Amino acid sequence: MIDVRVELARNAFRLDVAFAGDGGVTALFGPSGCGKTTVIRLVAGLERPDRGRIVLGDRVLVDTERGVFVPPHRRRIGLVFQDAQLFPHLRVATNLAYGRFFTRPADRAVSRDAVVQVLGIDHLLGRFPATLSGGEKQRVAIGRALLMSPDLLLMDEPLASLDEERKREILPFVERLRDEFAIPILYVSHAVEEVVRLASTVVRLDAGHVAAIGGAAEVLAPTTLAHAGDRFGAVSVLSGKVAALDPAHGVSTIAHAAGSIVVPRLMASVGMTVRVVVHATDVALGRLPDGATSVRTTLAGRIAAITSDVDGPFALVALDLAGGERLYAYLTRLAVDAMQLAVGQSVTALVKAVSIDERGVAGVPRA
Ligand SMILES: Nc1ncnc2c1ncn2[C@@H]1O[C@H](COP(=O)(O)OP(=O)(O)OP(=O)(O)O)[C@@H](O)[C@H]1O
């Protein structure tokens, strides 16, 4: 449990945020410059707030009113940044040992063998950082942070410097970390798929304050056209159970109350509950009967709202799907007019499977 209430003024930038994270992953999400890294630095103790209180479990790390400021090395907080920052002259095994070295034996709750096994770095132990790929380096950096047996892990864009393939490769390791070590994680990312996949709580920051806090589906929903000024960031989060795997075609079918969702990934097992990120720009609306298009995912819904600019090109259509979830579609205003779409109408939403990023399809994280 981490409880953060901090205020900080820095030139023109004002930070004033309050949020609490339970166990699991709490994601800090928001546009560039909104203050995510500043929050991480305040929690790590690399910066002091003008006013505020930071409490981790039963330990008060910062309380400006009472003059409490626990220095960074006494906070028992592990840090993982975008750039792995391994010691280049030390082999992987020694880099890992470094994390453990600074932890008192009595506080060493995390076993080296467990870390090596969960992160899959056994074969790398004798190598130097310069000989590792970006993803391998990042796994070692995570291992080093874990071996401090921290009470909290701070991860600031840990996948940002990796290419798409490496991101896909490392995400399952972060998931295992979340599920197998009971260490809460504060996770900064720009990537909506990562946030949905990992986080039980999402804190959306905007210009130094908390704009929304809650579950991924509610916090990331594009409620207004203005909020979705960057329309590519507008997403819906749908959940369902894996109904079938099709190894011959490399796809899985997720059963949803409104229809089937086909995703380009073989999920671990039939019956598991998953969440799927669908970008509003990837949703088309139609009145076609099932099977009449190449699109495999067709979901039945009723139009709940249409928001459009009077003279802009776009319209955001909110659909209430059978089962109660909401799906957003970004269309042109031209399409809305041509189809004479109106609130209350029943329509079919079409989502191309290839537009669904595998990174955004995941088992529901533990709360
Ligand atoms: N060392 C600094 N000195 C002065 N201003 C800073 C400093 N570091 C950051 N800022 C400013 O503080 C604000 C918040 O920056 P911060 O790095 O926390 O944002 P962020 O949300 O992490 O952004 P990004 O996603 O781009 O990393 C920005 O306006 C930034 O310009």
The ligand as an SDF file (V2000), in Angstrom:
LIG
                    3D

 31 33  0  0  0  0  0  0  0  0999 V2000
   15.0810   19.0940  -13.8470 N   0  0  0  0  0  0  0  0  0  0  0  0
   14.0300   19.8380  -14.1860 C   0  0  0  0  0  0  0  0  0  0  0  0
   14.0680   21.1780  -14.0530 N   0  0  0  0  0  0  0  0  0  0  0  0
   13.0010   21.9320  -14.3950 C   0  0  0  0  0  0  0  0  0  0  0  0
   11.8510   21.4340  -14.8930 N   0  0  0  0  0  0  0  0  0  0  0  0
   11.7620   20.1110  -15.0570 C   0  0  0  0  0  0  0  0  0  0  0  0
   12.8450   19.2380  -14.7220 C   0  0  0  0  0  0  0  0  0  0  0  0
   12.4680   17.9740  -14.9970 N   0  0  0  0  0  0  0  0  0  0  0  0
   11.2030   18.0560  -15.4850 C   0  0  0  0  0  0  0  0  0  0  0  0
   10.7780   19.3260  -15.5270 N   0  0  0  0  0  0  0  0  0  0  0  0
    9.4500   19.7870  -15.9440 C   0  0  0  0  0  0  0  0  0  0  0  0
    8.4930   19.2470  -15.0530 O   0  0  0  0  0  0  0  0  0  0  0  0
    7.3120   18.8520  -15.7610 C   0  0  0  0  0  0  0  0  0  0  0  0
    6.9970   17.3900  -15.4870 C   0  0  0  0  0  0  0  0  0  0  0  0
    8.0300   16.5930  -16.0250 O   0  0  0  0  0  0  0  0  0  0  0  0
    8.0460   15.0100  -15.8790 P   0  0  0  0  0  0  0  0  0  0  0  0
    9.3700   14.5250  -16.3700 O   0  0  0  0  0  0  0  0  0  0  0  0
    7.6330   14.6280  -14.5180 O   0  0  0  0  0  0  0  0  0  0  0  0
    6.8900   14.6080  -16.9010 O   0  0  0  0  0  0  0  0  0  0  0  0
    6.4980   13.1710  -17.4850 P   0  0  0  0  0  0  0  0  0  0  0  0
    5.0240   13.0510  -17.3770 O   0  0  0  0  0  0  0  0  0  0  0  0
    7.3040   12.0950  -16.8430 O   0  0  0  0  0  0  0  0  0  0  0  0
    6.9100   13.3350  -19.0010 O   0  0  0  0  0  0  0  0  0  0  0  0
    7.4460   12.2670  -20.0920 P   0  0  0  0  0  0  0  0  0  0  0  0
    6.3000   11.3430  -20.3430 O   0  0  0  0  0  0  0  0  0  0  0  0
    7.7700   13.1020  -21.2650 O   0  0  0  0  0  0  0  0  0  0  0  0
    8.6390   11.5790  -19.4940 O   0  0  0  0  0  0  0  0  0  0  0  0
    7.5660   19.1860  -17.2090 C   0  0  0  0  0  0  0  0  0  0  0  0
    6.9500   20.4290  -17.4660 O   0  0  0  0  0  0  0  0  0  0  0  0
    9.0680   19.3010  -17.3160 C   0  0  0  0  0  0  0  0  0  0  0  0
    9.4160   20.2150  -18.3230 O   0  0  0  0  0  0  0  0  0  0  0  0
  1  2  1  0
  2  3  1  0
  2  7  2  0
  3  4  2  0
  4  5  1  0
  5  6  2  0
  6  7  1  0
  6 10  1  0
  7  8  1  0
  8  9  2  0
  9 10  1  0
 10 11  1  0
 11 12  1  0
 11 30  1  0
 12 13  1  0
 13 14  1  0
 13 28  1  0
 14 15  1  0
 15 16  1  0
 16 17  2  0
 16 18  1  0
 16 19  1  0
 19 20  1  0
 20 21  2  0
 20 22  1  0
 20 23  1  0
 23 24  1  0
 24 25  2  0
 24 26  1  0
 24 27  1  0
 28 29  1  0
 28 30  1  0
 30 31  1  0
M  END
$$$$
